[in-house]
Amino acid sequence: MPAARPESPAAPTDGDHWEVVDAGPVANSLRDELLAAAGPTHLLHGADAEALIRCRRCRAVGFHLRRGRFAIVELSDTSVGTPAEAGAEPAVTGPSGGPAFQRFATFAAFRESLARHRHPRADRVGGAP
């Protein structure tokens, strides 16, 4: 029997850009994209992952990795562009590239990182989030 799906990581509100992904075709497609991008040397290669949430402004997707771990993965970006957040392991990619990601040992740390996810605004000087 599959593990129980964790509580919703975030309730979408104006300004946070997160969209909860229901189990089904969209979640399956995001999981398949992760598995295709994470080659044999990538730390998420073959991960038992379930998409939970995705950002509507970028390609960040939050996954439940089972065994109580979570990750935020940049599906279209193979570079590490964000500093590690409190409670997260450093962002990493596999030696041969692949999607950048951060893993979280707890749901609380994962949810906290989702809350801090920001995008540069074009109307701000210097692109500050």
N, CA and C atoms as a LAMMPS dump frame, in Angstrom:
ITEM: TIMESTEP
0
ITEM: NUMBER OF ATOMS
387
ITEM: BOX BOUNDS ff ff ff
-5.0000000000000000e+02 5.0000000000000000e+02
-5.0000000000000000e+02 5.0000000000000000e+02
-5.0000000000000000e+02 5.0000000000000000e+02
ITEM: ATOMS id mol type element x y z
1 1 1 N 0.841 -1.177 0
2 1 2 C 0 0 0
3 1 3 C 0.889 1.244 0
4 2 1 N 0.607 2.254 -0.865
5 2 2 C 1.434 3.458 -0.912
6 2 3 C 1.364 4.216 0.413
7 3 1 N 2.437 4.959 0.683
8 3 2 C 2.473 5.779 1.891
9 3 3 C 1.415 6.869 1.788
10 4 1 N 0.926 7.297 2.929
11 4 2 C -0.08 8.359 2.955
12 4 3 C 0.527 9.653 2.435
13 5 1 N -0.238 10.358 1.655
14 5 2 C 0.204 11.653 1.118
15 5 3 C 0.255 12.644 2.276
16 6 1 N 1.362 13.4 2.411
17 6 2 C 1.451 14.363 3.504
18 6 3 C 0.419 15.468 3.357
19 7 1 N 0.2 16.201 4.448
20 7 2 C -0.732 17.325 4.371
21 7 3 C -0.277 18.287 3.291
22 8 1 N -1.195 19.102 2.818
23 8 2 C -0.869 20.069 1.772
24 8 3 C 0.259 20.978 2.238
25 9 1 N 1.34 21.111 1.435
26 9 2 C 2.474 21.911 1.865
27 9 3 C 2.192 23.393 1.974
28 10 1 N 1.282 23.901 1.201
29 10 2 C 0.979 25.326 1.251
30 10 3 C -0.394 25.544 0.642
31 11 1 N -1.101 26.491 1.17
32 11 2 C -2.369 26.867 0.571
33 11 3 C -2.099 28.019 -0.376
34 12 1 N -2.379 27.861 -1.674
35 12 2 C -2.085 28.942 -2.601
36 12 3 C -2.792 30.237 -2.197
37 13 1 N -2.047 31.302 -2.18
38 13 2 C -2.601 32.622 -1.903
39 13 3 C -2.001 33.587 -2.915
40 14 1 N -2.607 34.736 -3.053
41 14 2 C -2.055 35.736 -3.966
42 14 3 C -0.634 36.053 -3.556
43 15 1 N 0.272 36.015 -4.515
44 15 2 C 1.632 36.422 -4.264
45 15 3 C 2.607 35.304 -3.984
46 16 1 N 2.159 34.128 -3.583
47 16 2 C 3.152 33.091 -3.304
48 16 3 C 3.427 32.204 -4.51
49 17 1 N 2.583 32.198 -5.491
50 17 2 C 2.769 31.527 -6.775
51 17 3 C 2.787 30.006 -6.707
52 18 1 N 2.51 29.404 -5.571
53 18 2 C 2.509 27.946 -5.468
54 18 3 C 1.131 27.405 -5.807
55 19 1 N 1.132 26.267 -6.484
56 19 2 C -0.099 25.572 -6.847
57 19 3 C 0.029 24.128 -6.365
58 20 1 N -0.909 23.698 -5.537
59 20 2 C -0.901 22.325 -5.057
60 20 3 C -1.18 21.397 -6.238
61 21 1 N -0.417 20.33 -6.34
62 21 2 C -0.566 19.359 -7.425
63 21 3 C -1.316 18.151 -6.865
64 22 1 N -2.493 17.901 -7.399
65 22 2 C -3.256 16.734 -6.972
66 22 3 C -2.651 15.467 -7.573
67 23 1 N -2.791 14.357 -6.855
68 23 2 C -2.341 13.077 -7.391
69 23 3 C -3.072 12.835 -8.711
70 24 1 N -2.347 12.354 -9.71
71 24 2 C -2.96 12.104 -11.01
72 24 3 C -2.018 12.443 -12.143
73 25 1 N -2.57 12.77 -13.31
74 25 2 C -1.746 12.961 -14.51
75 25 3 C -0.686 14.054 -14.388
76 26 1 N -1.007 15.194 -13.789
77 26 2 C -0.023 16.273 -13.686
78 26 3 C 1.112 15.849 -12.75
79 27 1 N 0.763 15.301 -11.605
80 27 2 C 1.79 14.827 -10.659
81 27 3 C 2.652 13.747 -11.308
82 28 1 N 2.035 12.851 -12.038
83 28 2 C 2.785 11.79 -12.715
84 28 3 C 3.728 12.356 -13.768
85 29 1 N 3.27 13.366 -14.51
86 29 2 C 4.096 13.987 -15.54
87 29 3 C 5.309 14.684 -14.919
88 30 1 N 5.114 15.392 -13.811
89 30 2 C 6.221 16.059 -13.13
90 30 3 C 7.219 15.046 -12.579
91 31 1 N 6.713 13.955 -12.021
92 31 2 C 7.601 12.892 -11.537
93 31 3 C 8.396 12.29 -12.683
94 32 1 N 7.732 12.032 -13.796
95 32 2 C 8.423 11.464 -14.955
96 32 3 C 9.491 12.412 -15.489
97 33 1 N 9.202 13.722 -15.469
98 33 2 C 10.181 14.709 -15.912
99 33 3 C 11.401 14.704 -14.98
100 34 1 N 11.159 14.614 -13.685
101 34 2 C 12.268 14.527 -12.723
102 34 3 C 13.109 13.286 -12.997
103 35 1 N 12.469 12.151 -13.146
104 35 2 C 13.208 10.905 -13.345
105 35 3 C 13.985 10.907 -14.663
106 36 1 N 13.448 11.549 -15.691
107 36 2 C 14.153 11.639 -16.969
108 36 3 C 15.359 12.577 -16.874
109 37 1 N 15.231 13.656 -16.096
110 37 2 C 16.307 14.638 -15.985
111 37 3 C 17.419 14.19 -15.036
112 38 1 N 17.082 13.365 -14.065
113 38 2 C 18.057 12.925 -13.059
114 38 3 C 18.734 11.651 -13.548
115 39 1 N 19.847 11.827 -14.253
116 39 2 C 20.583 10.696 -14.818
117 39 3 C 21.177 9.786 -13.757
118 40 1 N 21.867 8.74 -14.185
119 40 2 C 22.352 7.709 -13.26
120 40 3 C 23.333 8.211 -12.199
121 41 1 N 23.977 9.353 -12.411
122 41 2 C 24.901 9.863 -11.393
123 41 3 C 24.261 10.921 -10.499
124 42 1 N 23.005 11.255 -10.753
125 42 2 C 22.311 12.28 -9.966
126 42 3 C 21.779 11.671 -8.673
127 43 1 N 21.822 12.435 -7.598
128 43 2 C 21.372 11.931 -6.303
129 43 3 C 19.887 11.59 -6.258
130 44 1 N 19.09 12.125 -7.177
131 44 2 C 17.663 11.8 -7.207
132 44 3 C 17.327 10.746 -8.266
133 45 1 N 18.351 10.16 -8.879
134 45 2 C 18.107 9.136 -9.901
135 45 3 C 17.281 7.996 -9.302
136 46 1 N 16.182 7.683 -9.952
137 46 2 C 15.326 6.58 -9.517
138 46 3 C 14.566 6.845 -8.233
139 47 1 N 14.495 8.1 -7.805
140 47 2 C 13.823 8.428 -6.545
141 47 3 C 12.348 8.053 -6.6
142 48 1 N 11.843 7.564 -5.484
143 48 2 C 10.422 7.292 -5.33
144 48 3 C 9.771 8.615 -4.948
145 49 1 N 9.513 9.454 -5.953
146 49 2 C 9.081 10.83 -5.729
147 49 3 C 7.623 11.031 -6.112
148 50 1 N 6.964 11.9 -5.363
149 50 2 C 5.59 12.289 -5.655
150 50 3 C 5.516 13.809 -5.655
151 51 1 N 5.084 14.395 -6.769
152 51 2 C 4.94 15.845 -6.856
153 51 3 C 3.791 16.301 -5.967
154 52 1 N 4.063 17.324 -5.144
155 52 2 C 3.054 17.86 -4.238
156 52 3 C 2.617 19.269 -4.598
157 53 1 N 3.584 20.07 -5.103
158 53 2 C 3.321 21.483 -5.315
159 53 3 C 4.267 21.999 -6.392
160 54 1 N 3.815 22.99 -7.168
161 54 2 C 4.691 23.578 -8.176
162 54 3 C 4.495 25.084 -8.2
163 55 1 N 5.538 25.777 -8.614
164 55 2 C 5.486 27.229 -8.72
165 55 3 C 4.932 27.596 -10.087
166 56 1 N 4.01 28.54 -10.12
167 56 2 C 3.421 28.982 -11.383
168 56 3 C 4.321 29.95 -12.135
169 57 1 N 5.376 30.488 -11.489
170 57 2 C 6.247 31.468 -12.147
171 57 3 C 7.575 30.895 -12.588
172 58 1 N 7.953 29.732 -12.109
173 58 2 C 9.216 29.117 -12.517
174 58 3 C 9.014 27.605 -12.555
175 59 1 N 10.063 26.858 -12.717
176 59 2 C 9.949 25.4 -12.836
177 59 3 C 10.28 24.679 -11.528
178 60 1 N 10.115 25.367 -10.399
179 60 2 C 10.339 24.73 -9.098
180 60 3 C 9.158 23.823 -8.778
181 61 1 N 9.487 22.6 -8.34
182 61 2 C 8.466 21.624 -7.967
183 61 3 C 8.853 21.024 -6.633
184 62 1 N 7.89 20.935 -5.728
185 62 2 C 8.114 20.292 -4.437
186 62 3 C 7.697 18.838 -4.511
187 63 1 N 8.602 17.95 -4.096
188 63 2 C 8.352 16.508 -4.136
189 63 3 C 8.441 15.903 -2.744
190 64 1 N 7.614 14.898 -2.499
191 64 2 C 7.758 14.03 -1.326
192 64 3 C 8.603 12.849 -1.802
193 65 1 N 9.724 12.62 -1.133
194 65 2 C 10.654 11.568 -1.558
195 65 3 C 10.491 10.277 -0.771
196 66 1 N 9.45 10.192 0.006
197 66 2 C 9.214 9.043 0.876
198 66 3 C 10.222 9.054 2.021
199 67 1 N 10.147 8.099 2.843
200 67 2 C 11.027 7.994 4.015
201 67 3 C 11.145 9.327 4.756
202 68 1 N 10.089 10.15 4.71
203 68 2 C 10.052 11.388 5.456
204 68 3 C 10.872 12.526 4.905
205 69 1 N 11.358 12.411 3.684
206 69 2 C 12.171 13.48 3.087
207 69 3 C 11.382 14.176 1.993
208 70 1 N 11.806 15.409 1.746
209 70 2 C 11.163 16.241 0.739
210 70 3 C 12.249 16.95 -0.059
211 71 1 N 11.892 17.449 -1.239
212 71 2 C 12.852 18.19 -2.059
213 71 3 C 12.119 19.251 -2.866
214 72 1 N 12.829 20.349 -3.117
215 72 2 C 12.387 21.34 -4.087
216 72 3 C 13.372 21.235 -5.243
217 73 1 N 12.848 20.964 -6.426
218 73 2 C 13.671 20.688 -7.603
219 73 3 C 13.395 21.729 -8.673
220 74 1 N 14.463 22.25 -9.276
221 74 2 C 14.347 23.167 -10.412
222 74 3 C 14.427 22.306 -11.675
223 75 1 N 13.293 21.921 -12.219
224 75 2 C 13.281 20.955 -13.31
225 75 3 C 13.96 21.427 -14.583
226 76 1 N 13.931 22.711 -14.881
227 76 2 C 14.525 23.16 -16.135
228 76 3 C 15.888 23.803 -15.959
229 77 1 N 16.42 23.828 -14.751
230 77 2 C 17.684 24.508 -14.479
231 77 3 C 18.683 23.508 -13.93
232 78 1 N 19.837 23.405 -14.551
233 78 2 C 20.85 22.461 -14.074
234 78 3 C 21.934 23.145 -13.257
235 79 1 N 21.775 24.453 -13.008
236 79 2 C 22.77 25.146 -12.197
237 79 3 C 22.254 25.335 -10.787
238 80 1 N 23.164 25.465 -9.869
239 80 2 C 22.8 25.727 -8.483
240 80 3 C 22.827 27.233 -8.311
241 81 1 N 21.665 27.842 -8.144
242 81 2 C 21.617 29.282 -8.103
243 81 3 C 21.097 29.869 -6.815
244 82 1 N 20.736 29.046 -5.84
245 82 2 C 20.203 29.582 -4.605
246 82 3 C 21.004 29.059 -3.431
247 83 1 N 21.228 29.903 -2.429
248 83 2 C 21.956 29.444 -1.253
249 83 3 C 21.115 28.451 -0.463
250 84 1 N 21.773 27.62 0.32
251 84 2 C 21.053 26.672 1.164
252 84 3 C 20.232 27.442 2.188
253 85 1 N 19.049 26.951 2.47
254 85 2 C 18.184 27.588 3.44
255 85 3 C 18.273 26.837 4.751
256 86 1 N 17.856 27.488 5.827
257 86 2 C 17.881 26.847 7.137
258 86 3 C 17.079 25.551 7.077
259 87 1 N 17.635 24.476 7.567
260 87 2 C 16.949 23.186 7.583
261 87 3 C 17.106 22.395 6.307
262 88 1 N 17.799 22.94 5.315
263 88 2 C 17.972 22.254 4.037
264 88 3 C 19.406 21.798 3.892
265 89 1 N 19.558 20.71 3.183
266 89 2 C 20.895 20.309 2.775
267 89 3 C 21.305 21.255 1.649
268 90 1 N 22.604 21.463 1.414
269 90 2 C 23.019 22.367 0.334
270 90 3 C 22.454 21.927 -1.006
271 91 1 N 22.146 22.898 -1.864
272 91 2 C 21.658 22.58 -3.202
273 91 3 C 22.758 21.862 -3.967
274 92 1 N 22.392 20.82 -4.676
275 92 2 C 23.381 20.011 -5.378
276 92 3 C 22.85 19.564 -6.718
277 93 1 N 23.756 19.172 -7.596
278 93 2 C 23.406 18.482 -8.83
279 93 3 C 24.307 17.266 -8.914
280 94 1 N 23.983 16.381 -9.804
281 94 2 C 24.852 15.237 -10.028
282 94 3 C 26.096 15.654 -10.779
283 95 1 N 27.152 14.834 -10.765
284 95 2 C 28.386 15.179 -11.471
285 95 3 C 28.18 15.46 -12.945
286 96 1 N 27.193 14.827 -13.55
287 96 2 C 26.945 15.052 -14.975
288 96 3 C 25.807 16.035 -15.195
289 97 1 N 25.53 16.852 -14.202
290 97 2 C 24.441 17.811 -14.325
291 97 3 C 23.13 17.205 -13.881
292 98 1 N 22.074 17.787 -14.32
293 98 2 C 20.756 17.358 -13.9
294 98 3 C 20.117 18.473 -13.1
295 99 1 N 18.912 18.274 -12.67
296 99 2 C 18.207 19.372 -12.013
297 99 3 C 18.807 19.72 -10.649
298 100 1 N 18.911 21.017 -10.384
299 100 2 C 19.341 21.487 -9.067
300 100 3 C 18.208 21.216 -8.082
301 101 1 N 18.573 20.917 -6.842
302 101 2 C 17.542 20.635 -5.855
303 101 3 C 18.072 20.867 -4.455
304 102 1 N 17.132 20.973 -3.516
305 102 2 C 17.447 20.982 -2.097
306 102 3 C 16.574 19.928 -1.441
307 103 1 N 17.179 19.136 -0.567
308 103 2 C 16.423 18.126 0.186
309 103 3 C 16.168 18.641 1.592
310 104 1 N 15.074 18.191 2.162
311 104 2 C 14.681 18.574 3.506
312 104 3 C 14.348 17.317 4.295
313 105 1 N 14.867 17.241 5.51
314 105 2 C 14.656 16.065 6.353
315 105 3 C 13.304 16.091 7.041
316 106 1 N 12.68 17.278 7.102
317 106 2 C 11.38 17.372 7.769
318 106 3 C 10.392 18.138 6.895
319 107 1 N 9.127 17.856 7.118
320 107 2 C 8.07 18.568 6.419
321 107 3 C 8.084 20.044 6.805
322 108 1 N 8.37 20.342 8.073
323 108 2 C 8.396 21.73 8.542
324 108 3 C 9.459 22.54 7.796
325 109 1 N 10.644 21.982 7.616
326 109 2 C 11.714 22.692 6.9
327 109 3 C 11.334 22.887 5.431
328 110 1 N 10.718 21.884 4.837
329 110 2 C 10.252 21.96 3.453
330 110 3 C 9.229 23.082 3.305
331 111 1 N 8.25 23.101 4.179
332 111 2 C 7.193 24.106 4.117
333 111 3 C 7.751 25.514 4.349
334 112 1 N 8.704 25.636 5.267
335 112 2 C 9.346 26.931 5.524
336 112 3 C 10.049 27.443 4.27
337 113 1 N 10.732 26.565 3.558
338 113 2 C 11.417 26.958 2.331
339 113 3 C 10.417 27.384 1.255
340 114 1 N 9.302 26.684 1.158
341 114 2 C 8.262 27.08 0.209
342 114 3 C 7.773 28.493 0.505
343 115 1 N 7.635 28.813 1.775
344 115 2 C 7.147 30.141 2.17
345 115 3 C 8.14 31.241 1.808
346 116 1 N 9.435 30.914 1.733
347 116 2 C 10.457 31.915 1.423
348 116 3 C 10.774 32.001 -0.07
349 117 1 N 10.167 31.164 -0.886
350 117 2 C 10.426 31.148 -2.326
351 117 3 C 9.976 32.467 -2.946
352 118 1 N 10.891 33.164 -3.607
353 118 2 C 10.584 34.461 -4.201
354 118 3 C 11.161 34.545 -5.606
355 119 1 N 10.657 35.512 -6.379
356 119 2 C 11.132 35.792 -7.725
357 119 3 C 11.491 37.26 -7.82
358 120 1 N 12.495 37.588 -8.638
359 120 2 C 12.813 39.003 -8.852
360 120 3 C 11.629 39.709 -9.495
361 121 1 N 11.391 40.917 -9.05
362 121 2 C 10.334 41.721 -9.659
363 121 3 C 10.975 42.712 -10.602
364 122 1 N 10.451 42.804 -11.81
365 122 2 C 11.02 43.679 -12.837
366 122 3 C 10.953 45.147 -12.45
367 123 1 N 9.987 45.519 -11.594
368 123 2 C 9.841 46.924 -11.248
369 123 3 C 10.734 47.352 -10.089
370 124 1 N 11.534 46.43 -9.53
371 124 2 C 12.456 46.773 -8.451
372 124 3 C 13.857 46.946 -9
373 125 1 N 14.559 47.93 -8.506
374 125 2 C 15.932 48.17 -8.921
375 125 3 C 16.795 46.993 -8.484
376 126 1 N 17.609 46.483 -9.388
377 126 2 C 18.512 45.381 -9.066
378 126 3 C 17.843 44.03 -9.013
379 127 1 N 16.54 43.955 -9.315
380 127 2 C 15.856 42.665 -9.324
381 127 3 C 15.728 42.026 -7.969
382 128 1 N 15.678 42.796 -6.897
383 128 2 C 15.553 42.231 -5.553
384 128 3 C 14.233 41.5 -5.429
385 129 1 N 14.21 40.366 -4.707
386 129 2 C 12.953 39.614 -4.557
387 129 3 C 11.93 40.347 -3.733
